[in-house]
């Protein structure tokens, strides 16, 4: 039974990757009782250990998965993964917050922190968190940071803490207190950063999209820890050393580094696909550019992903 299910999931993912079908996994959730039926049939007929029983199990399984495959290709009616209708008693003990607003109901918000005296000489740490959000770097600003948000769900906050040597900015999506928020996606965030300060950017998010062009910024470290995400990051060469650390579940990651910088990649990527154009393979986990040892500017990349697509190119 599990072999057939794995074949089904693998086939759907393969067809999606080649753009043969559009499969909406959230539709599968509505069919969760199917897996109870499949498990029940398996238990019932497995006791007989007969060839007829096995054929019935496989037949039921194929029919049920066929239904799931058909419904999975239909655009979802509900925005939330679990839909609008809960099984009776499901919400007991939970304070569930479901945002039923229309996609057209967009609230525009703006956050900013001014560049205070001495901020340009300090290191700036930017911590970003939020699920289901598209982040883009739109350009520079005379302030320390500006964030323009098109908000559909959730709430955002920007906080600043400062010491003699480090300024810490925290930009995150904040849900209502004591609420379990379902489906908090659909937000767009345009960031503008000051080019004078040295940046360390830490991102922690689930599903989402990140498009940052750091080529004109002094970025010392970029760290990303997330789930199903799409990353497009361009690194500059304004600092002697830049560290890039990406840890993902299922993601599409594209990194661009300057031709003049030497780069080393360390991978722990499981079943992930890897495309490192212009790199020399040292062993199964390490890759280097031909100018790695001689270049005065260096980029160190650490990639960790279960089932992702990692691409690193030079520009």
TIVO-863159 format. One record per residue (C-alpha): x, y, z; residue in one letter. Coordinates in steps of 0.02 Angstrom, whole numbers. Example, Ala and Ser with C-alpha at 12.3 -4.5 7.8 and 13.67 -1.06 7.14 Angstrom:
// residues 2
- 615;-225;390;A
- 684;-53;357;S
//
This chain:
// residues 315
- 0;0;0;X
- 134;125;49;X
- 232;85;-108;X
- 85;138;-216;X
- 60;298;-115;X
- 244;344;-134;X
- 234;311;-321;X
- 80;424;-330;X
- 162;568;-235;X
- 322;553;-336;X
- 227;551;-501;X
- 127;708;-454;X
- 285;801;-401;X
- 373;752;-562;X
- 228;810;-671;X
- 224;974;-574;X
- 410;1002;-596;X
- 392;985;-785;X
- 238;1098;-787;X
- 129;959;-855;X
- -3;987;-721;X
- -47;1113;-586;X
- -82;1018;-426;X
- -160;1102;-275;X
- -104;1004;-123;X
- -226;1096;-11;X
- -367;1002;-100;X
- -294;838;-35;X
- -332;893;143;X
- -519;886;108;X
- -496;702;62;X
- -411;650;223;X
- -551;522;261;X
- -493;429;105;X
- -336;375;196;X
- -441;307;340;X
- -540;204;214;X
- -379;142;132;X
- -304;94;301;X
- -466;8;353;X
- -474;-95;193;X
- -291;-141;215;X
- -318;-202;393;X
- -478;-295;347;X
- -410;-396;201;X
- -231;-416;260;X
- -289;-539;393;X
- -346;-660;257;X
- -176;-650;170;X
- -259;-698;7;X
- -220;-643;-170;X
- -399;-585;-193;X
- -386;-477;-36;X
- -226;-398;-100;X
- -307;-360;-267;X
- -455;-278;-178;X
- -335;-172;-73;X
- -240;-113;-227;X
- -402;-83;-322;X
- -477;26;-185;X
- -313;117;-166;X
- -299;156;-352;X
- -480;218;-360;X
- -458;329;-208;X
- -293;402;-269;X
- -374;430;-439;X
- -507;537;-354;X
- -372;634;-261;X
- -274;659;-423;X
- -428;726;-513;X
- -482;844;-373;X
- -304;902;-342;X
- -296;981;-515;X
- -450;1088;-484;X
- -419;1265;-415;X
- -462;1269;-229;X
- -626;1350;-180;X
- -563;1399;-8;X
- -409;1503;29;X
- -367;1408;188;X
- -287;1237;190;X
- -426;1161;295;X
- -567;1254;208;X
- -714;1339;289;X
- -801;1187;362;X
- -729;1099;514;X
- -773;924;571;X
- -891;928;719;X
- -795;959;880;X
- -632;997;787;X
- -614;1171;861;X
- -642;1120;1041;X
- -495;1178;1145;X
- -430;1291;1006;X
- -454;1475;976;X
- -448;1473;788;X
- -425;1633;690;X
- -468;1616;507;X
- -458;1769;399;X
- -601;1764;274;X
- -558;1930;195;X
- -557;1941;7;X
- -391;1946;-83;X
- -439;2120;-144;X
- -450;2183;36;X
- -271;2245;50;X
- -210;2361;187;X
- -55;2462;146;X
- 64;2493;291;X
- 233;2577;308;X
- 369;2553;439;X
- 533;2646;455;X
- 677;2678;573;X
- 781;2837;551;X
- 969;2831;536;X
- 1022;2893;707;X
- 1191;2969;747;X
- 1323;2833;746;X
- 1214;2700;662;X
- 1318;2703;504;X
- 1474;2651;603;X
- 1385;2506;689;X
- 1346;2333;627;X
- 1162;2312;593;X
- 1073;2146;621;X
- 906;2128;532;X
- 796;1984;592;X
- 648;1944;479;X
- 511;1818;510;X
- 342;1785;432;X
- 255;1649;333;X
- 170;1659;165;X
- 250;1827;124;X
- 344;1894;-26;X
- 497;1997;21;X
- 586;2108;-105;X
- 730;2229;-89;X
- 676;2385;-182;X
- 827;2498;-158;X
- 916;2615;-39;X
- 849;2741;86;X
- 917;2884;189;X
- 833;2803;340;X
- 906;2647;418;X
- 764;2541;351;X
- 595;2565;267;X
- 467;2425;246;X
- 313;2452;138;X
- 184;2316;164;X
- 32;2262;68;X
- -54;2166;206;X
- -192;2040;181;X
- -171;1938;339;X
- -80;1949;504;X
- 0;2101;585;X
- 177;2168;565;X
- 292;2253;687;X
- 463;2335;674;X
- 572;2349;829;X
- 743;2423;859;X
- 872;2391;994;X
- 1041;2475;999;X
- 1205;2453;1091;X
- 1372;2540;1071;X
- 1424;2424;929;X
- 1268;2338;860;X
- 1096;2393;803;X
- 966;2254;800;X
- 809;2271;696;X
- 667;2146;709;X
- 534;2144;574;X
- 405;2009;592;X
- 227;1958;565;X
- 134;1951;730;X
- -30;1859;751;X
- -164;1905;874;X
- -127;1850;1051;X
- -175;1672;1095;X
- -242;1639;922;X
- -201;1492;810;X
- -193;1575;640;X
- -231;1468;488;X
- -164;1523;319;X
- -70;1683;359;X
- -3;1711;184;X
- -31;1829;42;X
- 72;1979;102;X
- 197;2081;2;X
- 342;2173;84;X
- 458;2295;-6;X
- 614;2334;94;X
- 735;2480;73;X
- 900;2476;167;X
- 1035;2604;203;X
- 1196;2571;106;X
- 1313;2649;234;X
- 1297;2519;370;X
- 1360;2339;373;X
- 1217;2214;373;X
- 1185;2042;445;X
- 1018;1975;383;X
- 933;1828;470;X
- 771;1760;397;X
- 657;1631;476;X
- 499;1591;379;X
- 390;1452;314;X
- 320;1466;139;X
- 361;1625;45;X
- 468;1713;-83;X
- 628;1813;-60;X
- 709;1920;-194;X
- 858;2020;-128;X
- 992;2104;-234;X
- 1133;2141;-112;X
- 1261;2187;-246;X
- 1271;2369;-187;X
- 1257;2333;0;X
- 1385;2286;131;X
- 1313;2118;183;X
- 1423;2020;301;X
- 1304;1874;330;X
- 1142;1812;254;X
- 1055;1668;343;X
- 893;1587;289;X
- 798;1452;382;X
- 633;1406;303;X
- 518;1277;227;X
- 438;1286;55;X
- 513;1446;-13;X
- 585;1525;-170;X
- 747;1622;-148;X
- 838;1733;-272;X
- 988;1814;-187;X
- 1128;1915;-267;X
- 1285;1944;-164;X
- 1403;2092;-187;X
- 1589;2110;-153;X
- 1599;2266;-45;X
- 1666;2167;104;X
- 1816;2048;114;X
- 1710;1902;175;X
- 1526;1860;155;X
- 1440;1710;233;X
- 1282;1635;158;X
- 1190;1499;254;X
- 1031;1424;182;X
- 932;1287;270;X
- 770;1232;185;X
- 645;1092;171;X
- 573;1100;-5;X
- 634;1257;-93;X
- 700;1334;-252;X
- 861;1426;-211;X
- 958;1534;-333;X
- 1118;1621;-275;X
- 1224;1739;-382;X
- 1402;1788;-334;X
- 1527;1906;-419;X
- 1655;1836;-541;X
- 1794;1922;-446;X
- 1755;1839;-280;X
- 1821;1669;-232;X
- 1685;1554;-170;X
- 1674;1390;-76;X
- 1512;1291;-62;X
- 1482;1162;74;X
- 1327;1056;45;X
- 1217;942;148;X
- 1077;927;25;X
- 1007;750;33;X
- 900;720;-122;X
- 913;900;-180;X
- 964;951;-355;X
- 1126;1050;-373;X
- 1184;1162;-513;X
- 1348;1251;-475;X
- 1405;1323;-642;X
- 1588;1373;-646;X
- 1635;1278;-488;X
- 1761;1139;-465;X
- 1700;986;-369;X
- 1821;948;-228;X
- 1722;802;-158;X
- 1540;753;-136;X
- 1504;898;-19;X
- 1630;1035;-64;X
- 1644;1147;-217;X
- 1761;1293;-256;X
- 1784;1424;-391;X
- 1951;1417;-484;X
- 2004;1583;-403;X
- 1955;1533;-227;X
- 2131;1533;-154;X
- 2194;1689;-243;X
- 2043;1805;-232;X
- 2049;1946;-105;X
- 1859;1940;-81;X
- 1779;1777;-29;X
- 1603;1708;-14;X
- 1569;1555;95;X
- 1405;1464;57;X
- 1330;1328;166;X
- 1178;1238;93;X
- 1069;1117;191;X
- 908;1053;114;X
- 804;896;108;X
- 718;904;-61;X
- 764;1070;-142;X
- 839;1143;-299;X
- 1002;1236;-268;X
- 1080;1343;-404;X
- 1237;1449;-384;X
- 1303;1552;-529;X
- 1430;1691;-556;X
- 1393;1859;-633;X
//
